[in-house]
Every structure is written in C-alpha cells, then in structure tokens.
Amino acid sequence: MTSPPSSNSPETNAAPRTGGVRFAPSPTGRFHIGNLRTAWVSFQFARQLALPWVVRFEDIDAPRVLAGARDLQRSDLAALGLVPDIELLQSSFRSRHLQVFKMGLRLGAIYPCTCTRREVQTALAGLASAPHDGMAPVYSGHCRAHAAEFDASALSSAGAAGSQGAIAWRFKMPNEAGHEDFIIARTNSLDDLDSFVPGYHWACAIDDFDGSYDLIVRSHDLAPALAVQRAIQDWISRAEYKPPYFMRAFHTSLITQENGHRLEKRTLGVTRAELLQAGWDEIKLWRAFEKSFDHSLLGEVTSEARERAHVLKLSDLLSSSRNLNSAN
C-alpha cells in the first residue's frame, strides 16, 4: 500500500486527488460476507481498469465507530488478497467538510430546518400522491419556503435545551419545492459550528469530488444516494469555479438473509471468522464471489451500472455454481 499523494487543492485537509476505484467501508464492526463481496467487486474493477484501488474508511460518525474495527476489516481484506493501493481516513477531511458547509451557508445553498421527524412524516403523507419529478419526496419544503421568516435568535438558542443536533441543515436540490432537500449536516444551534456533524451525503460527496475517482463501487441499497451526491458535487464545481466532476458508480447486489432482511454486522454466521469455522476458507469465498458475478461488467466504466439482481440471498451466493447476475 502506498501513501496518498499530497492534495493538489488549496483547501485545508481536502482528500487527495488520486483518481482510481473507491471502496468506502464504515469501521463500525467486522465485515460480513456482503461487505467482502462488494470489496472484491471493487478490487476487480481496479485491476481490470489498471487503476489504484482506494479504500476510504468512513469514520466520520464517531459514536458508531468501534475500537479495533478498522484493523479487523484490514485483516479480512488482506486474507482475501485485497490490499489497498491507497488507504484514507475520512475524519482527516473534517475541516474541508466544514469549510464547504460554511461556503454553502454564505451562498445560500443550505438552510436550517427545525421540523421534527413526526412533522416531516406527517407532511410527507400529504405529498404521497403529488408529482415530484420522478423522485420520492423526502421533505415537504416547509423550512425552505419559510427560511426568511425564521427568528435568528431563536435558532441560535435552539440547542440550549440539550437536544444534540437540534438544527438540521438541508441542501437545496434543483426541485424548487424542496421535496428532495436532504439533511447534510447538524449543529446544536445556528451559531455553534463547533458542533458541526456532517451527514453521509455531504462528507461522501465532498471527498469523492476532491478525490476525483474514476469509479465508486458500493451496494445497491446506496443507489438512491447518487442523485443528491451528484447535485452537491455539481454545486461545488460551480461555487469553486472548478471543472465539473461527474461521479460514476457501480452498485453491487445487496446480500440478504433468507427472510429478505439485509445482512448487518451483528448478523450471526456471516463474518469471515464465522465462515471459516463453517468450512468456508478464503479460496472458497473467492470462488463464490467469482461465480456470482458477471465479469463482462468489468469492461468499461459507465455513468451508473449495476448488477441485474438487486438482491442476492446468502444461500444463493454460497451455493452458486453459475453466474447469477448479468449486465444491466
């Protein structure tokens, strides 16, 4: 594994512009077999395209990060022969996330939202049959429409009652109604930016933009994130007068339990250590990944490609003796 080159960006602690194929696990526990398969697919793309394989550990959500999990994940990858060319730690770029957030506030691309979860759900129920440009609404647009009416002093003290992350900050998506405005960060109050906690969309979009990756590979359940992250990246390119970056993505099948529930890090019997005890050594796992994947998909990097099977049951993965997926 090589050290990442210094960033060619003037921003403080921005992710280095390395290009390559990016795989980004969260160190919240040991990998399950679904995580390992996605890592394997990502690695295959990197080798086929002769690009560096970049592994970025997404540890930005500190309360969920488990001590020692990153070392266990490294060990699991290495046991399968999956060794990163470049390894990054997302928390290293926190100051860049905040810098872009402040720029968004200054340019009016972000606004504060004080709606409770119940208020949002109630409003969305009323939007269920409304047209929304092909995207499912995630917000009513209430706080965007009333941003000018907010009492700044009230917002500044909103966290005084001890409610952590009392202010949710939403990014203005192209839909003027605000129905697609995702939460991209939280702070305790309007002025307390020291409490800034970036959300998944915000941190990933910025790091992928700065890294200028040729391809990102992740599981199918994260496919809906592509639209909002591309919108953030398009806005950054215009706000910072930089060339546009069009993020290409490949989404792998989501591995599930027999009942259709997704695998989790606490699911029993699905980590490498547990599979070894059940007789599944690394060679058998590698072969199972090979048999379940259509290698013709590695031929080129497209805008957004995915495996035909959005969901793949664990039993099918482990018992497969033929390709279960084919190109989109």
C-alpha positions in Angstrom: 0.0 0.0 0.0 1.3 3.4 -0.9 0.8 6.7 0.9 -1.6 9.1 -0.8 0.0 12.0 -2.7 -0.5 15.4 -1.3 -3.7 17.1 -2.3 -3.4 19.4 -5.3 -6.3 21.5 -3.8 -5.7 24.7 -1.8 -8.4 23.7 0.7 -7.4 22.6 4.2 -7.2 18.8 4.6 -9.1 18.0 1.4 -9.0 14.4 0.2 -6.0 13.9 -2.2 -6.9 13.8 -5.9 -5.8 10.2 -6.6 -8.4 9.0 -9.0 -8.9 5.2 -9.1 -11.7 2.9 -7.9 -13.1 3.8 -4.5 -14.4 1.4 -1.8 -15.6 3.1 1.4 -16.4 0.9 4.4 -17.5 2.2 7.8 -15.4 0.8 10.7 -18.5 0.0 12.8 -17.8 -3.7 13.2 -16.3 -6.7 11.4 -17.2 -7.1 7.7 -20.0 -9.5 6.8 -19.8 -11.5 3.6 -21.8 -8.8 1.7 -19.3 -6.2 2.6 -16.5 -8.5 1.5 -18.2 -9.3 -1.8 -18.6 -5.6 -2.6 -14.9 -5.0 -1.7 -14.0 -7.9 -4.0 -16.0 -6.5 -6.9 -14.4 -3.1 -6.4 -11.0 -4.6 -6.4 -11.8 -6.4 -9.7 -12.7 -3.1 -11.3 -9.5 -1.5 -10.2 -7.3 -4.3 -11.6 -9.3 -4.6 -14.8 -9.1 -0.9 -15.4 -5.4 -0.6 -14.2 -6.4 2.0 -11.7 -5.4 2.3 -8.0 -7.7 0.7 -5.5 -8.6 3.3 -2.9 -10.1 2.2 0.4 -11.5 5.1 2.5 -12.6 4.2 6.0 -15.7 6.3 6.7 -15.2 7.0 10.4 -17.0 10.4 10.4 -19.9 9.1 12.5 -17.8 8.8 15.7 -20.4 7.3 18.0 -20.8 4.3 15.7 -17.1 3.6 15.2 -15.9 0.6 17.2 -12.3 0.5 18.6 -10.3 -2.0 16.6 -12.9 -2.5 13.8 -10.7 -0.9 11.2 -7.8 -3.3 11.9 -10.2 -6.2 11.7 -11.5 -5.0 8.4 -8.0 -4.6 7.1 -7.2 -8.1 8.2 -10.3 -9.5 6.5 -9.4 -7.8 3.2 -5.8 -8.9 3.3 -6.8 -12.5 4.0 -8.7 -12.4 0.6 -5.7 -10.8 -1.1 -7.5 -7.4 -1.3 -4.8 -4.9 -0.4 -5.4 -1.2 -1.0 -3.1 0.8 -3.2 -4.2 3.9 -1.2 -5.8 4.0 2.2 -7.6 7.1 3.6 -9.4 8.0 6.8 -12.5 10.2 6.3 -12.2 12.0 9.6 -8.9 13.5 8.3 -11.0 15.7 6.0 -13.4 17.1 8.6 -12.2 20.6 8.3 -12.8 20.5 4.5 -16.4 19.3 5.1 -16.9 22.3 7.4 -15.3 24.7 5.0 -17.6 23.7 2.2 -20.6 23.9 4.6 -19.7 27.5 5.5 -19.4 28.3 1.8 -22.9 26.8 1.3 -24.3 29.0 4.1 -22.7 32.1 2.6 -24.0 31.4 -0.9 -27.5 30.3 0.2 -27.3 26.7 -0.9 -28.1 25.4 2.6 -30.8 26.4 5.0 -31.7 25.4 8.6 -34.6 23.1 9.3 -36.3 22.8 12.7 -39.0 20.3 11.7 -39.4 17.3 14.0 -39.3 13.8 12.5 -43.0 13.5 13.2 -43.8 16.8 11.4 -41.8 15.6 8.4 -43.6 12.3 8.2 -47.0 13.9 8.6 -46.2 16.4 5.8 -44.8 13.6 3.5 -48.0 11.6 3.9 -49.8 14.5 2.4 -47.4 14.6 -0.6 -47.7 10.9 -1.4 -49.8 11.5 -4.5 -48.2 14.7 -5.5 -45.9 14.9 -8.6 -42.2 15.2 -7.6 -40.2 14.9 -10.8 -39.7 11.1 -10.6 -38.0 11.2 -7.2 -39.7 10.2 -3.9 -40.2 13.3 -1.7 -38.0 13.3 1.4 -39.2 16.6 2.7 -42.2 19.0 2.5 -40.1 22.0 1.7 -41.6 23.8 4.8 -38.4 25.4 6.1 -37.0 26.3 2.7 -40.2 28.2 2.0 -40.1 29.9 5.4 -36.4 30.5 5.8 -36.7 34.3 5.6 -39.2 34.2 8.5 -37.0 32.4 10.9 -36.0 34.2 14.1 -32.3 34.0 14.1 -32.1 34.4 17.9 -34.5 31.6 18.4 -32.4 29.4 16.1 -29.3 30.3 17.9 -30.7 29.1 21.1 -32.4 26.0 19.7 -29.9 23.7 21.2 -30.0 25.2 24.6 -32.4 22.6 25.8 -29.7 20.0 25.4 -31.1 18.4 22.3 -27.9 17.4 20.4 -28.0 18.3 16.7 -31.1 20.4 17.1 -30.6 22.2 13.8 -30.8 20.1 10.7 -29.2 21.7 7.7 -30.7 20.9 4.3 -29.1 21.3 0.9 -31.2 22.9 -1.8 -31.8 20.4 -4.6 -32.9 21.6 -8.0 -36.6 21.0 -7.3 -37.8 24.4 -6.2 -40.5 22.9 -3.9 -37.8 21.5 -1.7 -39.2 17.9 -1.8 -35.7 16.5 -2.4 -33.8 18.6 0.1 -31.7 16.1 2.1 -30.2 16.8 5.5 -26.5 17.1 5.0 -25.3 18.2 8.5 -26.4 19.0 12.0 -25.4 21.5 14.6 -26.6 22.2 18.2 -27.6 25.7 17.2 -27.4 28.2 14.4 -24.1 29.7 15.6 -22.4 26.7 17.2 -20.5 25.4 14.2 -18.1 23.7 16.6 -20.8 21.1 17.0 -20.9 20.5 13.2 -21.6 16.9 12.3 -21.6 16.2 8.5 -24.0 13.6 7.2 -23.2 10.8 4.9 -24.3 12.6 1.7 -22.3 15.7 2.5 -19.0 14.1 3.5 -19.0 11.5 0.7 -19.9 13.9 -2.0 -17.1 16.3 -1.0 -14.5 13.6 -0.6 -15.4 11.9 -3.9 -15.3 15.3 -5.6 -11.9 16.1 -4.2 -10.6 12.6 -4.8 -11.8 12.7 -8.5 -12.3 9.0 -8.5 -12.9 7.2 -11.8 -15.5 4.9 -10.2 -17.1 4.3 -6.9 -18.4 0.8 -6.0 -21.0 0.2 -3.3 -24.1 -2.0 -2.7 -27.4 -1.5 -4.3 -29.1 -0.1 -1.1 -27.0 3.1 -1.6 -28.1 3.7 -5.2 -30.6 6.4 -4.1 -27.6 8.5 -2.8 -26.2 9.0 -6.2 -28.6 11.9 -7.2 -28.1 14.0 -4.2 -24.3 13.5 -4.1 -24.0 14.4 -7.7 -26.1 17.5 -7.1 -23.7 18.5 -4.3 -20.7 17.9 -6.5 -22.2 20.0 -9.3 -22.8 22.8 -6.9 -19.2 22.6 -5.6 -17.7 22.8 -9.1 -19.7 25.9 -9.8 -19.2 27.6 -6.4 -15.4 27.0 -6.5 -15.0 27.6 -10.3 -13.6 24.1 -10.9 -14.1 21.7 -13.8 -17.3 19.6 -13.3 -16.9 16.2 -11.8 -19.3 13.5 -12.9 -19.2 10.7 -10.4 -19.5 7.3 -12.0 -20.9 4.5 -9.9 -21.4 0.7 -9.9 -23.9 -0.8 -7.5 -23.5 -4.5 -6.4 -26.2 -6.9 -5.4 -27.3 -6.5 -1.8 -26.7 -9.8 0.0 -29.7 -10.7 2.3 -30.7 -13.3 4.8 -33.3 -16.0 3.7 -36.1 -13.8 5.0 -35.1 -10.9 2.8 -33.6 -8.9 5.6 -30.3 -7.3 4.9 -27.1 -8.6 6.5 -25.8 -6.5 9.3 -22.5 -6.6 11.2 -24.3 -8.2 14.1 -25.9 -10.9 12.0 -24.6 -14.3 13.2 -22.6 -16.6 10.9 -21.7 -14.2 8.2 -18.2 -12.8 9.1 -15.1 -14.3 7.7 -14.1 -15.8 11.0 -17.5 -17.4 11.4 -17.5 -18.7 7.8 -14.0 -20.2 8.4 -15.4 -22.1 11.3 -18.2 -23.4 9.0 -15.6 -24.6 6.4 -15.6 -21.6 4.1 -11.9 -20.8 3.6 -10.7 -17.8 1.6 -10.3 -19.8 -1.6 -13.9 -21.0 -1.4 -15.2 -17.5 -0.7 -13.2 -16.1 -3.7 -14.7 -18.7 -5.9 -18.2 -18.0 -4.7 -17.7 -14.3 -5.5 -16.4 -15.2 -8.9 -19.3 -17.5 -9.7 -21.9 -15.0 -8.6 -20.5 -12.1 -10.6 -20.8 -11.4 -14.4 -17.2 -10.4 -15.4 -18.4 -8.8 -18.6 -19.5 -5.9 -16.4 -15.8 -5.0 -15.8 -15.3 -3.9 -19.4 -15.9 -0.2 -19.0 -16.8 2.5 -16.6 -20.3 3.8 -17.3 -22.4 6.6 -15.7 -24.3 4.2 -13.5 -24.2 0.5 -13.8 -25.4 -2.3 -11.5 -25.9 -6.0 -11.3 -29.2 -7.2 -12.6 -30.0 -8.9 -9.3 -30.5 -6.0 -6.9 -30.8 -8.5 -4.1 -28.9 -11.8 -3.8 -29.8 -14.3 -1.0 -26.9 -15.6 1.1 -27.8 -19.2 0.3 -27.7 -18.5 -3.4 -24.3 -16.8 -3.1 -22.8 -19.7 -1.2 -24.3 -22.4 -3.3 -23.9 -20.8 -6.7 -22.1 -22.8 -9.4 -23.0 -20.4 -12.2 -23.3 -16.7 -12.9 -26.3 -15.3 -11.1 -26.0 -11.8 -12.4 -25.7 -10.2 -15.8 -25.2 -6.8 -17.2 -27.9 -4.2 -16.8 
